[in-house]
């Protein structure tokens, strides 16, 4: 069994049992964003968290153990993504990446936004012209050091 097999089991069993990501997150005491990333193979769960997910989704013991192993992060293939929603994020970075970089450097100096000390919040924003997706990404600024 591989971590990808576990991810597929999680996705299938979650759908089969009609459980929302937010419900799993509530049981774990974590955000829906972190919980979803963890269940999709991008984060490491503690033993307690892995046991909870295992019970909720009827996972075998081996799968629960694999949830506790540090994953190989980065779930997208090297080629341009073809899924329309993921492609739009790719497009956002292609179009606005240099702008984001310039504005972060202008405001903070030479450095990066951490994806380790990081949080994300995804919400629906009602709008009379059609509901909007609000995504807030918050990462600690890490300046480059001189030595």
C-alpha positions as CSV (number, residue, x, y, z in Angstrom):
1,X,0.0,0.0,0.0
2,X,1.3,3.5,-0.9
3,X,0.3,6.9,0.4
4,X,-1.5,7.5,-2.9
5,X,-3.6,4.4,-2.3
6,X,-4.5,5.8,1.1
7,X,-5.5,9.1,-0.5
8,X,-7.7,7.3,-3.0
9,X,-9.3,5.3,-0.1
10,X,-10.0,8.5,1.9
11,X,-11.6,10.2,-1.1
12,X,-13.7,7.2,-2.0
13,X,-14.9,6.4,1.6
14,X,-15.6,10.1,2.3
15,X,-17.9,10.2,-0.7
16,X,-19.4,6.8,0.1
17,X,-20.2,7.9,3.7
18,X,-21.3,11.5,2.7
19,X,-18.9,13.1,5.1
20,X,-17.8,16.7,4.4
21,X,-14.1,17.8,4.9
22,X,-15.4,20.3,7.4
23,X,-16.9,17.5,9.5
24,X,-13.6,15.6,9.5
25,X,-11.8,18.9,10.4
26,X,-14.2,19.4,13.4
27,X,-13.4,15.9,14.7
28,X,-9.7,16.6,14.4
29,X,-9.9,20.1,15.9
30,X,-8.1,21.6,12.8
31,X,-9.2,23.9,9.9
32,X,-11.0,22.4,6.9
33,X,-8.1,23.6,4.7
34,X,-5.3,21.9,6.7
35,X,-7.4,18.7,7.2
36,X,-8.2,18.4,3.5
37,X,-4.5,18.9,2.6
38,X,-3.6,16.2,5.2
39,X,-6.1,13.7,4.0
40,X,-5.0,14.3,0.4
41,X,-1.5,13.4,1.3
42,X,0.2,16.8,1.9
43,X,0.6,16.9,5.7
44,X,1.6,14.5,8.5
45,X,-1.1,13.5,11.0
46,X,-0.4,12.6,14.6
47,X,-1.3,9.2,15.8
48,X,-4.4,10.5,17.5
49,X,-5.5,12.4,14.3
50,X,-4.7,9.4,12.1
51,X,-6.8,7.2,14.4
52,X,-9.7,9.6,14.2
53,X,-9.6,9.7,10.4
54,X,-9.2,5.9,10.2
55,X,-12.3,5.4,12.3
56,X,-14.4,8.0,10.5
57,X,-13.5,6.6,7.1
58,X,-13.1,2.9,7.9
59,X,-9.4,2.8,6.9
60,X,-7.3,-0.3,7.5
61,X,-4.5,-0.2,10.1
62,X,-1.8,0.1,7.4
63,X,-3.5,3.2,6.0
64,X,-3.7,4.8,9.4
65,X,0.1,4.2,9.9
66,X,0.9,5.8,6.5
67,X,-1.1,8.9,7.5
68,X,1.6,9.4,10.2
69,X,4.6,9.3,7.7
70,X,6.0,12.6,6.5
71,X,4.8,12.8,2.9
72,X,6.5,13.8,-0.3
73,X,4.9,17.3,-0.7
74,X,3.6,18.7,-4.0
75,X,0.7,16.8,-5.6
76,X,0.7,18.4,-9.0
77,X,2.5,16.8,-12.0
78,X,5.3,18.7,-13.7
79,X,3.2,19.6,-16.7
80,X,0.6,22.4,-16.8
81,X,-2.4,21.1,-14.9
82,X,-5.5,20.2,-17.0
83,X,-8.2,20.4,-14.3
84,X,-9.9,23.7,-14.9
85,X,-10.0,24.9,-11.3
86,X,-6.3,24.0,-10.7
87,X,-5.4,25.5,-14.0
88,X,-6.9,28.8,-13.0
89,X,-4.6,28.9,-9.9
90,X,-1.7,28.1,-12.2
91,X,-2.9,31.0,-14.5
92,X,-3.2,33.3,-11.5
93,X,0.4,32.6,-10.5
94,X,1.6,33.0,-14.2
95,X,-0.2,36.3,-14.6
96,X,0.1,37.8,-11.2
97,X,3.2,36.0,-9.8
98,X,5.6,38.7,-10.7
99,X,3.2,41.4,-9.3
100,X,2.9,39.5,-6.0
101,X,6.7,39.1,-5.8
102,X,7.3,42.8,-6.5
103,X,4.7,44.0,-4.0
104,X,6.0,41.6,-1.2
105,X,9.6,42.8,-1.9
106,X,8.5,46.4,-1.8
107,X,6.7,46.0,1.5
108,X,8.9,43.5,3.3
109,X,12.3,43.5,1.5
110,X,14.2,40.5,-0.1
111,X,12.7,37.3,1.2
112,X,9.8,34.8,0.8
113,X,6.4,34.1,2.1
114,X,6.6,30.8,4.1
115,X,4.4,27.9,3.1
116,X,5.5,26.2,6.4
117,X,4.3,28.9,8.8
118,X,1.2,29.3,6.7
119,X,-2.6,29.4,6.9
120,X,-5.4,29.4,4.4
121,X,-9.1,30.3,4.6
122,X,-11.6,29.5,1.9
123,X,-15.1,30.9,2.1
124,X,-18.2,31.6,0.0
125,X,-19.0,35.3,-0.4
126,X,-22.6,36.0,-1.4
127,X,-22.8,38.5,-4.3
128,X,-25.9,39.5,-6.3
129,X,-23.9,39.0,-9.5
130,X,-23.0,35.4,-8.5
131,X,-21.3,34.1,-5.4
132,X,-17.6,34.7,-5.1
133,X,-14.8,32.5,-3.8
134,X,-12.7,34.3,-1.1
135,X,-9.3,32.7,-0.5
136,X,-7.0,34.2,2.1
137,X,-3.4,33.0,2.2
138,X,-1.2,34.0,5.1
139,X,2.4,33.1,5.4
140,X,5.2,34.4,7.7
141,X,7.7,36.6,5.9
142,X,11.2,35.0,5.9
143,X,14.0,37.4,4.9
144,X,17.1,36.2,3.1
145,X,20.1,36.3,5.4
146,X,23.5,37.7,4.5
147,X,26.6,35.9,5.7
